[in-house]
Amino acid sequence: MTKSMTMDQLFLDEVRDLYDAEKQLTKALPKMAKAASSEALRTVFEAHLGQTQEHVTRLEQIFDSLGEKGAGKKCAAMQGLIKEGDQLVSEMHQGALRDAGLIAAAQKVEHYEISGYGSARTHAQMLGHSEAVSLLDETLGEEKEADRKLNDLAEGTINDEAMEESGSDMKVRRAGPRTRTAGH
């Protein structure tokens, strides 16, 4: 049975989903930072934790501007992405290979958030929620920047170190033009 929903309700549902996703991330990012062997990767995770806490605050501001309670809707997608990251950490020894896996897991999270914030921002524009548009746009920019930083780390040294650490033959693997990380 499907329920009837308005665009306002859809937008609120999206904000609630993002709110829960960000709350879950505030618990997951310290674990990811601890699991990283690269100091640069650890720093990116720790910096993004601070941003994620700001994202929660911005979403609470959106709830206030809408006269709604700041409550999350369980974000099953984020729960699954975090579970995949946890599983990766538990299955791999600390080192560059695990760092490469952590970057891939974190980029999946960033791409989910980029999609969610982009859709919510568009819906806020359509509904005339200018304060929400501004707050969502600011967060969207930070999520894109976090993805770029992760990508730069992967391309900078971590993926190469992971290849060496795992004994993979880099010449065979890099036959074509160099692309962004596997997810790009």
C-alpha positions in Angstrom: 0.0 0.0 0.0 1.4 3.4 -1.0 0.7 6.5 1.0 -0.1 9.9 -0.5 2.7 12.4 0.0 3.2 16.0 -0.8 6.4 17.6 -2.0 6.8 19.3 1.4 6.5 15.8 3.1 9.1 14.4 0.6 11.5 17.2 1.4 11.0 16.7 5.2 11.6 13.0 4.8 14.8 13.7 2.9 16.1 16.0 5.6 15.2 13.5 8.3 17.1 10.8 6.3 20.1 13.0 6.0 19.9 13.9 9.7 20.1 10.3 10.8 22.8 9.6 8.2 25.0 12.4 9.7 24.3 11.2 13.2 25.5 7.7 12.3 28.6 9.2 10.7 29.5 11.1 13.9 29.9 7.7 15.5 31.6 6.0 12.5 34.3 8.6 11.6 36.3 8.2 14.8 36.5 4.5 14.2 37.6 5.1 10.6 40.3 7.5 11.8 41.5 5.0 14.3 41.7 2.3 11.6 43.7 4.4 9.2 47.5 3.8 9.1 48.1 6.9 7.0 48.4 10.1 9.1 47.0 12.1 6.2 44.0 9.9 5.9 43.4 10.0 9.7 43.6 13.8 9.5 41.0 13.9 6.7 38.6 11.7 8.7 39.1 13.8 11.8 38.5 17.0 10.0 35.4 15.6 8.3 34.1 14.6 11.7 34.1 18.3 12.7 32.3 19.1 9.5 29.8 16.3 10.0 28.9 17.8 13.4 28.3 21.1 11.7 26.1 19.3 9.1 23.9 18.0 12.0 23.6 21.5 13.3 22.6 22.9 9.9 20.0 20.2 9.5 18.6 21.1 13.0 18.4 24.7 11.7 16.4 23.5 8.8 14.0 21.7 11.1 13.6 24.9 13.2 13.0 27.0 10.0 10.2 24.5 9.0 8.7 24.4 12.5 9.5 20.7 12.7 11.0 18.5 15.4 14.7 17.6 14.7 14.2 13.9 14.5 15.8 11.4 12.1 14.3 8.8 10.0 16.4 5.7 10.1 18.8 5.8 7.2 19.2 2.2 6.2 21.5 3.1 3.3 24.1 4.8 5.6 23.7 2.0 8.1 24.7 -0.5 5.3 27.6 1.6 4.0 29.0 1.9 7.5 28.6 -1.8 8.1 30.5 -2.5 4.9 33.3 -0.2 6.1 33.4 -1.9 9.5 33.6 -5.3 7.8 36.5 -4.2 5.6 38.4 -3.0 8.7 37.8 -6.2 10.6 39.0 -8.3 7.6 42.2 -6.5 6.8 45.5 -5.8 8.6 46.4 -2.2 9.1 48.4 -0.8 6.3 48.1 0.9 2.9 45.8 -1.7 1.5 43.3 -1.2 4.3 43.7 2.6 3.8 42.8 2.2 0.1 39.7 0.2 1.2 38.8 2.8 3.8 39.0 5.5 1.1 36.7 3.5 -1.2 34.2 3.0 1.7 34.4 6.7 2.6 33.8 7.7 -1.0 30.7 5.6 -1.2 29.4 7.5 1.8 30.3 10.8 0.3 28.6 10.0 -3.0 25.5 9.0 -1.1 25.5 12.3 0.8 26.2 14.3 -2.4 23.2 12.7 -4.0 21.0 13.2 -0.9 22.0 16.8 -0.3 21.7 17.7 -4.0 18.2 16.3 -4.2 17.1 18.0 -0.9 18.6 21.3 -2.1 16.7 21.1 -5.4 13.4 20.3 -3.6 14.0 23.1 -1.1 14.5 25.5 -4.1 11.2 24.3 -5.6 9.4 24.8 -2.3 10.9 28.3 -1.7 12.8 27.4 1.5 15.6 29.8 0.9 17.3 29.3 4.3 17.3 25.5 3.7 18.7 26.0 0.2 21.6 28.0 1.6 22.4 25.5 4.4 22.1 22.5 2.1 24.2 24.1 -0.5 27.0 24.8 2.0 27.0 21.2 3.2 26.9 19.9 -0.4 30.0 21.9 -1.2 31.8 20.4 1.9 30.8 16.9 0.9 32.2 17.4 -2.6 35.4 18.7 -1.1 35.7 15.8 1.3 35.3 13.4 -1.7 38.0 15.4 -3.6 40.4 15.1 -0.6 39.9 11.4 -0.4 40.5 11.1 -4.1 43.7 13.1 -3.9 45.0 10.9 -1.1 44.2 7.7 -3.1 45.8 9.0 -6.3 48.7 10.7 -4.4 50.3 7.7 -2.7 47.9 5.4 -0.9 46.7 3.3 -3.9 50.3 2.9 -5.2 51.4 1.8 -1.7 48.5 -0.6 -1.5 49.5 -2.1 -4.8 53.1 -2.6 -3.6 52.0 -3.9 -0.2 49.7 -6.5 -1.8 52.3 -7.6 -4.3 50.2 -6.6 -7.3 52.0 -5.9 -10.6 51.4 -2.1 -11.1 52.5 -2.1 -14.8 49.9 -4.6 -15.8 47.2 -2.9 -13.8 47.9 0.5 -15.2 47.8 -0.3 -18.9 45.2 2.3 -19.7 45.0 6.0 -18.9 45.0 6.8 -15.2 41.6 7.4 -13.9 40.2 8.7 -10.7 39.6 6.2 -7.9 37.6 3.1 -8.8 34.3 4.7 -8.1 34.9 7.6 -10.5 
